[in-house]
Amino acid sequence: MSTEFLQTLWFVLIAVLWMGFFFLEGFDFGVGMLVPFFSKKDEERRATINTIGPHWDGNEVWLIVAGGATFAAFPHWYATLFSGFYLALFLMLLGLIVRGVAIEFRSKGTHPRWRSVWDWCMATGSALTAFLLGVAFANLARGVPIDAQMVYTGNLLTLLNPYGLLGGLVVVAAFLYHGANFLSLKLAGDLHRRAQNLASNLWLAALMLMILWSIATYLATDLYSRLGIASVIVMLFTILALVLAGILGRQRKDGWAFVMAGLVVILIPATIFLIMFPRVMISSTDPAYSLTIYNASSSPYTLRIMSIVALIFVPIVLAYQVWSYRVFRQRIKAEPESLTY
């Protein structure tokens, strides 16, 4: 295998890892954000949390593997990204920690105030992480100040530009809608019907933000100049998938609505990686300073070894995750005797 092929292969694999993370953790974050608002009774909140209980920590592995793959395959990309986006990534990690602690600690006490505090921590941690993910990916598409030494020369406020903030809102809205559709698949009885109605209510906001983000992407990035008419097709396909999700949801076809909403969530990072390729970090200071898959990658030997390891272990991980979702595929009822705390 040629070096260029391996570099392209690992760019694609990292993109796939991020797409998997957005899809799987997307509904986890969405459910987490919805917990304090979707249900008021404790058993209803417990049922809502239990929909993601067996999976949320396993889904986070996709983030760890994406970061590890970036470090091993493109060390210069990893160094520039994680040093330049340090504060944003620290806050995102803080959000992940708060969410995880909230899920685990909520049932350590029985007082309503104790559980309410952790429910709000869960929602806040989920929202903060989702928002910062959107901000970070939007800035990767827009470009950030990078000098000739591959050093990020901006700060946190540099990332909080209008396009970056819009990207954060789009991801939050998409995850909320994705989470509501997931709840409609996993909950039974009255909670199931409420989840369907909630998804329908969230759909319009997600659609409006997605259309606005699509327009802003043409204005703030070089997507159209690089891909031409293909870029229009990508954006229209994303909007079409979201429209279909809304239609299918109103027809109470929960499974297909979830699939379409998931496709929208997957297409967000996919579009970002399309904008970037073959660059991995776009320099707004000077295009010549941009990091690419060619000047940021590891040695061909490292990429070959990584490819062999991935070929062996990725199918195993995927098979295990499919098996876990199959085991916990039953709907959850808000009945105290059937809930696990």
Legacy VTK file of the C-alpha trace (Angstrom):
# vtk DataFile Version 3.0
C-alpha trace
ASCII
DATASET POLYDATA
POINTS 341 float
0.000 0.000 0.000
1.321 3.421 -0.948
1.935 6.108 1.662
-0.671 8.396 0.096
-3.263 5.621 0.226
-2.540 4.966 3.912
-2.752 8.669 4.733
-6.105 8.946 2.980
-7.323 5.710 4.583
-6.617 6.965 8.091
-8.210 10.324 7.406
-11.343 8.447 6.332
-11.191 6.099 9.348
-10.884 9.016 11.764
-13.856 10.660 10.046
-15.845 7.422 10.463
-14.935 7.280 14.158
-16.233 10.814 14.668
-19.377 10.013 12.716
-19.938 6.962 14.925
-19.378 9.083 18.034
-21.867 11.723 16.863
-24.490 9.067 16.103
-24.133 7.061 19.322
-23.300 9.783 21.808
-25.676 12.161 20.011
-28.766 10.494 21.430
-27.002 10.041 24.785
-26.386 13.785 24.991
-29.895 14.472 23.738
-31.474 12.272 26.409
-29.221 13.815 29.060
-30.309 17.325 28.097
-33.970 16.316 28.125
-34.100 14.555 31.515
-35.142 17.582 33.662
-37.702 18.766 31.117
-39.182 15.602 29.658
-40.380 14.036 32.890
-41.222 15.288 36.382
-41.864 12.153 38.453
-38.802 10.343 39.738
-39.740 6.993 38.210
-40.237 8.698 34.833
-36.817 10.345 35.051
-35.281 7.030 36.062
-36.888 5.319 33.072
-35.572 8.073 30.795
-32.027 7.676 32.149
-32.247 3.889 31.895
-32.703 4.152 28.121
-29.032 5.128 27.859
-27.825 3.452 31.063
-26.290 0.322 29.463
-24.647 2.217 26.613
-23.464 5.747 27.408
-20.026 4.844 28.767
-19.381 2.401 25.919
-20.349 5.036 23.378
-17.678 7.366 24.783
-15.050 4.877 23.601
-15.551 6.208 20.080
-14.247 9.591 21.250
-11.215 8.030 22.926
-10.392 5.937 19.875
-10.817 8.946 17.546
-8.385 10.942 19.675
-5.938 8.036 19.900
-6.089 7.390 16.155
-5.420 11.062 15.466
-2.396 10.996 17.804
-0.951 7.881 16.165
-1.743 8.589 12.509
-1.383 12.396 12.387
0.735 13.546 15.365
1.138 17.110 14.048
-2.647 17.415 13.708
-3.079 16.105 17.246
-0.457 18.482 18.648
-1.872 21.587 16.956
-5.499 20.717 17.684
-5.147 19.711 21.320
-2.778 22.537 22.226
-4.683 25.231 20.321
-8.150 24.097 21.402
-6.912 23.259 24.895
-9.367 25.331 26.935
-12.356 24.357 24.785
-11.412 20.677 25.025
-10.866 21.010 28.779
-14.376 22.422 29.169
-15.744 19.626 26.977
-13.984 17.058 29.157
-15.430 18.770 32.231
-18.895 18.424 30.707
-18.314 14.705 30.081
-17.125 14.208 33.665
-20.099 16.091 35.148
-22.519 14.063 33.036
-20.913 10.742 33.962
-20.785 11.570 37.663
-24.416 12.713 37.573
-25.579 9.434 36.018
-23.696 7.395 38.640
-24.362 9.564 41.707
-28.035 10.329 41.129
-29.227 7.144 42.801
-26.815 7.357 45.766
-29.437 9.374 47.619
-33.229 9.300 47.732
-34.015 12.919 48.588
-35.839 14.666 45.688
-33.518 17.681 45.863
-30.420 15.456 45.641
-31.723 13.761 42.518
-32.902 17.026 40.975
-29.437 18.572 41.361
-27.797 15.634 39.594
-30.443 15.679 36.865
-29.571 19.303 36.142
-25.868 18.462 36.247
-26.520 15.741 33.680
-28.374 18.177 31.427
-25.746 20.906 31.816
-22.816 18.564 31.171
-24.511 17.102 28.105
-25.406 20.530 26.695
-21.927 21.972 27.310
-20.206 19.036 25.613
-22.561 19.051 22.618
-22.230 22.812 22.165
-18.421 22.775 22.319
-18.288 19.867 19.878
-20.240 21.959 17.398
-18.030 25.001 18.009
-14.847 22.971 17.494
-15.990 21.266 14.290
-17.344 24.492 12.820
-13.958 26.135 13.365
-12.177 23.197 11.747
-14.266 23.860 8.636
-13.901 27.649 8.763
-10.189 27.690 9.539
-8.230 28.974 12.511
-5.047 31.057 12.821
-2.036 28.744 12.413
1.496 29.947 11.715
4.305 28.417 9.651
5.425 26.293 12.632
2.006 24.576 12.839
1.190 26.514 16.021
-2.326 27.796 16.770
-2.042 31.534 17.460
-5.604 32.286 18.606
-7.433 31.749 21.907
-10.829 30.584 23.147
-12.546 33.791 22.006
-11.187 33.168 18.493
-13.296 30.018 18.388
-16.423 31.812 19.616
-17.048 33.524 16.282
-20.579 33.683 14.781
-20.089 30.598 12.594
-18.594 28.634 15.479
-21.459 29.592 17.806
-23.987 28.637 15.138
-22.263 25.282 14.742
-22.625 24.734 18.480
-26.344 25.509 18.388
-26.883 23.228 15.382
-25.232 20.283 17.119
-27.232 20.883 20.323
-30.496 21.023 18.339
-29.615 17.944 16.279
-28.696 15.968 19.402
-31.884 17.022 21.180
-33.976 15.861 18.237
-31.932 12.645 17.921
-32.384 11.984 21.647
-36.141 12.539 21.493
-36.422 10.036 18.640
-34.341 7.557 20.628
-36.707 7.936 23.589
-39.656 7.225 21.311
-37.985 3.908 20.444
-37.088 2.917 23.985
-39.952 4.051 26.218
-43.373 2.454 26.604
-46.834 3.670 27.478
-47.501 7.344 28.101
-43.785 8.207 28.016
-43.593 6.756 24.523
-46.360 9.034 23.272
-44.810 12.046 25.012
-41.462 11.294 23.403
-43.111 11.202 19.982
-44.762 14.567 20.602
-41.515 16.041 21.922
-39.637 14.925 18.809
-42.267 16.589 16.624
-41.944 19.816 18.618
-38.141 19.839 18.389
-38.082 19.072 14.675
-38.895 22.551 13.366
-36.176 24.245 15.435
-33.622 21.684 14.257
-34.691 22.180 10.630
-34.483 25.988 10.793
-31.030 25.882 12.359
-29.848 23.310 9.815
-30.969 25.474 6.894
-29.279 28.515 8.460
-26.086 26.505 9.045
-26.095 25.267 5.441
-26.265 28.844 4.142
-23.596 30.001 6.593
-21.312 27.139 5.545
-21.283 28.409 1.955
-20.440 31.904 3.174
-17.839 30.995 5.809
-16.005 28.063 4.184
-14.594 27.094 0.791
-16.953 24.127 0.426
-18.537 25.290 -2.827
-15.291 26.412 -4.456
-13.723 23.028 -3.713
-16.618 20.648 -4.428
-18.861 22.656 -6.755
-22.324 21.211 -7.324
-21.474 18.189 -5.166
-21.498 20.483 -2.130
-25.066 21.534 -2.935
-26.103 17.895 -3.109
-24.527 17.151 0.287
-26.320 20.041 1.974
-29.655 19.303 0.315
-29.359 15.652 1.256
-28.846 16.609 4.915
-31.889 18.886 4.892
-33.940 16.267 3.017
-33.046 13.628 5.636
-34.229 15.989 8.381
-37.479 16.719 6.518
-38.094 12.979 6.088
-37.376 12.420 9.785
-40.094 14.928 10.658
-42.609 13.405 8.265
-41.924 9.850 9.450
-42.132 10.957 13.075
-45.548 12.500 12.550
-46.639 9.230 10.924
-45.487 7.455 14.115
-42.860 5.422 12.232
-40.428 5.667 15.118
-37.714 3.401 13.740
-37.385 5.170 10.404
-37.626 8.587 12.034
-34.717 7.619 14.293
-32.699 6.389 11.311
-33.254 9.648 9.400
-32.429 11.769 12.462
-29.301 9.679 12.962
-28.329 10.213 9.340
-28.561 13.971 9.864
-26.290 13.723 12.900
-23.781 11.629 10.911
-23.782 14.055 7.987
-22.701 16.997 10.179
-19.146 15.694 10.822
-19.098 14.088 7.368
-19.627 17.520 5.795
-16.863 19.010 7.957
-14.395 16.331 6.880
-15.376 16.859 3.230
-14.567 20.550 3.591
-11.220 19.781 5.193
-9.837 17.043 2.919
-6.941 16.716 2.227
-6.321 19.299 4.921
-6.694 18.361 8.562
-6.466 21.885 9.980
-7.102 24.905 7.784
-4.975 27.980 8.429
-6.835 31.272 8.188
-3.489 33.076 8.461
-2.153 31.678 5.195
-3.481 28.663 3.262
0.122 27.528 2.801
0.342 26.988 6.569
-2.531 24.509 6.612
-1.866 21.040 7.958
-2.648 18.273 5.480
-2.719 14.489 5.558
0.679 14.661 3.847
2.640 16.977 6.139
0.963 15.957 9.410
1.068 12.155 9.189
3.173 9.488 10.869
5.632 7.307 8.995
4.349 4.755 6.460
5.481 1.942 8.776
3.356 3.289 11.638
0.329 3.633 9.369
0.751 0.064 8.108
0.927 -1.367 11.635
-2.121 0.674 12.663
-4.045 -0.626 9.654
-3.349 -4.239 10.613
-4.415 -3.639 14.232
-7.581 -1.849 13.117
-8.447 -4.654 10.705
-8.361 -7.133 13.600
-9.957 -5.240 16.469
-12.508 -2.856 14.900
-14.837 -5.699 13.759
-14.657 -7.185 17.287
-15.629 -3.882 18.904
-18.453 -3.354 16.412
-19.783 -6.886 16.972
-19.752 -6.392 20.748
-21.570 -3.057 20.505
-24.240 -4.494 18.197
-24.684 -7.398 20.615
-25.079 -5.043 23.613
-27.803 -3.044 21.862
-29.574 -6.252 20.932
-29.525 -7.481 24.532
-31.002 -4.214 25.845
-33.449 -3.670 22.976
-36.671 -3.950 25.056
-38.788 -0.892 25.818
-38.643 0.571 29.324
-41.696 1.246 31.473
-41.924 3.866 34.224
-42.886 1.244 36.810
-40.842 1.229 40.060
-40.742 -2.559 40.272
-39.179 -2.863 36.806
-36.596 -0.064 37.092
-32.926 -0.479 37.982
-31.439 2.328 40.078
LINES 1 342
341 0 1 2 3 4 5 6 7 8 9 10 11 12 13 14 15 16 17 18 19 20 21 22 23 24 25 26 27 28 29 30 31 32 33 34 35 36 37 38 39 40 41 42 43 44 45 46 47 48 49 50 51 52 53 54 55 56 57 58 59 60 61 62 63 64 65 66 67 68 69 70 71 72 73 74 75 76 77 78 79 80 81 82 83 84 85 86 87 88 89 90 91 92 93 94 95 96 97 98 99 100 101 102 103 104 105 106 107 108 109 110 111 112 113 114 115 116 117 118 119 120 121 122 123 124 125 126 127 128 129 130 131 132 133 134 135 136 137 138 139 140 141 142 143 144 145 146 147 148 149 150 151 152 153 154 155 156 157 158 159 160 161 162 163 164 165 166 167 168 169 170 171 172 173 174 175 176 177 178 179 180 181 182 183 184 185 186 187 188 189 190 191 192 193 194 195 196 197 198 199 200 201 202 203 204 205 206 207 208 209 210 211 212 213 214 215 216 217 218 219 220 221 222 223 224 225 226 227 228 229 230 231 232 233 234 235 236 237 238 239 240 241 242 243 244 245 246 247 248 249 250 251 252 253 254 255 256 257 258 259 260 261 262 263 264 265 266 267 268 269 270 271 272 273 274 275 276 277 278 279 280 281 282 283 284 285 286 287 288 289 290 291 292 293 294 295 296 297 298 299 300 301 302 303 304 305 306 307 308 309 310 311 312 313 314 315 316 317 318 319 320 321 322 323 324 325 326 327 328 329 330 331 332 333 334 335 336 337 338 339 340
